[in-house]
Amino acid sequence: MDLIQIFKTPNPIIGVVHLLPLPTSPRWGGSLKAVIDRAEQEAVALASGGVDGIIVENFFDAPFTKDHVDPSVISAMSLIVQRLMQMVTLPIGINVLRNDAQSAMAIATCTQAQFIRVNVLTGVMATDQGLIEGRAHELLRYRRELGSDVKILADVLVKHARPLSSPNLTVAVQDTIERGLADAIILSGWATGSPPDLEDLELAKAAANDTPVFIGSGADWENISTLMQAADGVIACSSLKRRGRRDQPVDPIRVSRFVEAARRSAAAKVELQSVSSVKLHS
């Protein structure tokens, strides 16, 4: 996955638009216009704050279906993504929760979005939706059938879940890349808003080799300088919202503050690598 080609930077910062409840979800409010208006406001706030990309996800549709959402959700998300593409020029990705990767791929392909996030691409995870099995074989064949070049960002040992087999991070990363053919890896903490351990990020990066590794949760302007040293990019949401609460809208001031901290960290990492390279060859 060429991060520079997609995001115009080797260390992308991706913000998340949490869609208000969509049709057929328990908290659906009856107005798609209200959902679209909120999504547009958040996308503009993220873009004005300086992020390099955006993920759109049906976050407020909880409790989630396990692996197949209602067709109305697919229709609504397709319409919303298309509208957002008219508002901002950033690369856009799709995450259809809990794990409807084929719908995400279909939406992304039809709207010309650049990437999707898949919570469980390989392995079996015990979740609050029940057992979720990775279906990389179906997703990769479906992408080829569509003639699509949409990239797959795959979680490894995803949050809000526990693996049924031994949770060996190195093996999980390697399997997700080599057997699941993920284009990039995402590592999160145990829950939404919880950051991954630095040691786990370092292990994942070592196992991933040249495949990009993203921080998937819990990053804020206080810890990003540490976490970014062991990652290629970051997906941020809760810390970018008013008062850091995920039920609140995106705050462009918090976005700017986070982006500034993340960029400083990325620049410091490049400088450190340059110094190490000079010492190594001197």
C-alpha positions in Angstrom: 0.0 0.0 0.0 1.6 3.3 -1.2 0.6 5.8 1.5 2.1 8.7 -0.3 0.1 7.9 -3.5 -3.2 7.7 -1.6 -2.7 10.3 1.3 0.1 12.4 -0.1 2.1 11.7 3.0 4.0 8.7 4.4 2.4 9.2 7.9 -1.3 9.8 7.3 -3.7 11.1 9.9 -7.2 9.7 9.3 -10.2 11.2 11.1 -13.5 9.3 11.5 -17.0 10.4 10.8 -19.4 8.5 13.1 -22.7 8.5 11.3 -25.8 9.1 13.4 -28.2 6.1 13.5 -29.1 4.9 10.1 -32.4 3.3 8.9 -33.4 0.0 10.6 -31.0 0.7 13.5 -32.7 0.8 17.0 -32.0 4.5 17.5 -32.9 5.6 13.9 -34.4 9.0 14.2 -36.4 9.0 10.9 -34.5 11.8 9.1 -31.7 10.9 6.7 -31.2 14.6 6.1 -30.2 15.0 9.8 -27.6 12.2 9.3 -26.2 13.8 6.2 -26.1 17.3 7.7 -24.1 16.0 10.7 -21.8 14.0 8.5 -21.1 17.0 6.3 -20.3 19.2 9.3 -17.9 16.6 10.7 -16.1 16.0 7.4 -15.6 19.7 6.9 -14.3 20.0 10.5 -11.8 17.2 10.0 -10.7 18.6 6.6 -10.2 22.1 8.0 -8.3 20.7 10.9 -5.8 19.2 8.6 -6.3 15.4 8.5 -5.1 13.4 5.5 -8.1 11.1 5.1 -11.5 10.3 6.5 -13.3 7.0 7.4 -17.1 6.9 7.4 -18.7 4.3 9.7 -22.1 3.5 11.0 -20.9 3.8 14.6 -24.2 4.7 16.2 -26.1 1.7 14.7 -25.3 -0.3 17.8 -26.2 -3.0 18.7 -24.5 -4.1 15.4 -25.4 -7.0 13.1 -22.6 -9.5 12.9 -21.7 -9.6 9.2 -24.6 -8.5 7.0 -26.3 -5.1 7.4 -29.7 -4.2 6.0 -29.7 -2.9 2.4 -31.0 0.4 3.6 -27.8 0.9 5.5 -25.7 0.3 2.3 -27.9 2.7 0.4 -27.7 5.4 3.0 -23.9 5.1 3.4 -23.4 5.2 -0.4 -25.4 8.4 -0.6 -23.6 10.0 2.3 -20.1 9.1 1.0 -21.0 10.5 -2.3 -22.1 13.7 -0.7 -19.0 14.0 1.4 -16.8 13.6 -1.7 -18.5 16.7 -3.0 -17.6 18.6 0.2 -14.0 17.6 0.7 -11.1 16.5 -1.5 -9.6 14.0 1.0 -9.3 10.2 0.4 -12.3 8.5 2.0 -12.7 5.1 3.5 -15.6 2.9 4.6 -16.2 0.8 7.7 -19.5 -1.1 7.8 -19.9 -2.4 11.4 -19.6 -4.9 12.8 -17.9 -6.8 10.0 -19.7 -6.4 6.7 -16.6 -6.1 4.6 -18.3 -7.0 1.3 -20.8 -4.2 1.7 -17.9 -1.8 2.5 -16.1 -3.0 -0.6 -19.2 -2.5 -2.7 -19.8 1.0 -1.4 -16.2 2.0 -1.8 -16.0 0.7 -5.3 -19.2 2.3 -6.5 -18.4 5.7 -4.9 -14.7 5.6 -5.9 -13.6 5.7 -2.2 -10.0 4.6 -1.7 -10.0 2.1 1.2 -12.1 0.1 3.7 -11.5 -0.9 7.3 -12.2 -4.6 8.2 -12.5 -5.5 11.9 -12.0 -9.2 11.4 -10.3 -10.2 8.1 -8.7 -13.5 9.3 -9.2 -15.8 12.4 -12.1 -16.1 14.7 -13.0 -13.5 17.4 -15.5 -13.7 20.2 -17.4 -10.5 20.3 -20.7 -9.1 21.8 -22.2 -10.0 18.4 -21.2 -13.6 18.8 -18.4 -15.4 17.0 -17.1 -13.4 14.0 -15.1 -15.4 11.4 -12.7 -13.7 9.0 -13.7 -14.1 5.4 -10.6 -12.9 3.6 -11.2 -15.5 0.9 -14.6 -14.1 0.0 -13.5 -10.4 0.2 -10.4 -10.7 -1.9 -12.3 -12.7 -4.6 -15.1 -10.1 -4.5 -12.6 -7.3 -4.9 -11.2 -9.0 -8.0 -14.7 -9.7 -9.3 -15.5 -6.0 -9.0 -12.3 -5.0 -10.8 -11.6 -2.8 -7.8 -8.4 -1.4 -6.4 -9.9 -0.4 -3.0 -7.3 -1.0 -0.3 -8.0 -3.1 2.8 -7.0 -1.8 6.2 -7.4 -4.8 8.5 -7.6 -4.8 12.3 -5.4 -7.4 14.1 -6.9 -8.7 17.4 -9.6 -6.1 17.1 -11.0 -4.1 20.0 -14.1 -5.2 21.8 -13.2 -8.8 21.0 -11.1 -11.8 22.1 -9.4 -14.3 19.9 -10.4 -18.0 20.3 -6.9 -19.2 19.5 -3.7 -18.1 21.4 -3.4 -14.3 21.0 0.1 -14.3 19.5 0.4 -10.8 18.0 3.3 -11.5 15.7 1.6 -14.6 14.2 -1.7 -12.7 13.8 -0.1 -9.8 12.0 1.8 -12.1 9.7 -1.3 -14.2 8.9 -3.4 -11.1 8.2 -0.8 -9.9 5.7 0.5 -13.1 4.2 -2.7 -15.2 4.2 -5.4 -12.5 4.4 -3.6 -10.2 1.9 -4.3 -7.1 3.9 -2.9 -3.9 2.4 -2.3 -2.3 5.9 -2.6 -3.3 9.5 -4.5 -1.6 12.3 -3.7 -2.1 16.0 -6.0 -0.8 18.7 -6.4 -1.0 22.4 -9.0 -3.2 24.1 -11.9 -0.8 23.5 -13.0 2.4 21.8 -10.8 5.3 23.1 -8.2 2.9 24.5 -4.7 3.1 22.9 -2.6 0.1 22.0 0.6 -0.6 24.0 3.8 0.8 22.6 5.4 -2.6 22.9 2.6 -4.2 20.9 2.9 -1.5 18.2 6.6 -2.2 18.0 6.0 -6.0 17.7 3.3 -5.4 15.0 5.6 -3.1 13.0 8.5 -5.6 13.2 6.1 -8.4 12.0 4.6 -6.3 9.3 7.9 -5.5 7.6 7.0 -3.1 4.7 3.2 -3.2 5.3 1.9 0.0 6.9 0.8 -0.2 10.5 -1.9 2.2 11.8 -2.8 3.1 15.4 -6.5 2.3 15.5 -7.8 3.8 18.7 -7.0 5.9 21.8 -4.6 8.4 20.2 -4.7 11.9 21.5 -2.3 14.9 21.4 -0.7 13.8 24.6 0.3 10.2 23.6 0.7 10.5 19.8 4.3 11.6 20.1 5.1 8.3 21.7 2.8 6.0 19.7 3.7 7.4 16.4 7.3 6.4 16.8 6.3 2.8 16.2 3.6 3.3 13.6 3.1 4.6 10.1 -0.2 6.3 10.5 -3.1 6.9 12.9 -6.9 6.7 12.9 -8.4 9.1 15.4 -11.9 9.9 16.5 -12.9 10.3 20.2 -10.1 12.7 21.0 -11.1 14.9 18.1 -14.6 15.5 19.5 -15.9 18.1 21.9 -14.6 17.4 25.4 -13.2 14.2 24.0 -16.6 12.5 24.1 -17.5 10.2 21.3 -21.2 11.2 21.4 -20.3 14.8 20.6 -19.5 16.3 17.2 -16.0 16.8 15.8 -14.2 19.9 17.2 -12.0 21.5 14.5 -9.8 23.1 17.2 -9.1 19.7 18.8 -8.4 18.3 15.3 -5.8 21.0 14.5 -4.1 20.4 17.9 -3.9 16.7 17.3 -2.7 17.1 13.7 0.0 19.5 14.8 1.2 17.0 17.5 1.2 14.1 15.1 3.1 15.9 12.4 5.8 17.0 14.9 6.1 13.4 16.0 6.4 12.1 12.4 9.0 14.8 11.6 11.0 13.9 14.7 10.9 10.2 13.7 12.2 11.0 10.2 15.0 13.1 11.7 16.0 10.4 14.1 16.0 7.8 11.3 18.3 10.1 9.3 20.7 10.5 12.1 20.8 6.8 12.7 21.4 6.2 9.0 24.3 8.6 9.0 25.9 7.0 12.0 25.4 3.5 10.5 27.2 4.5 7.3 29.9 6.6 8.9 
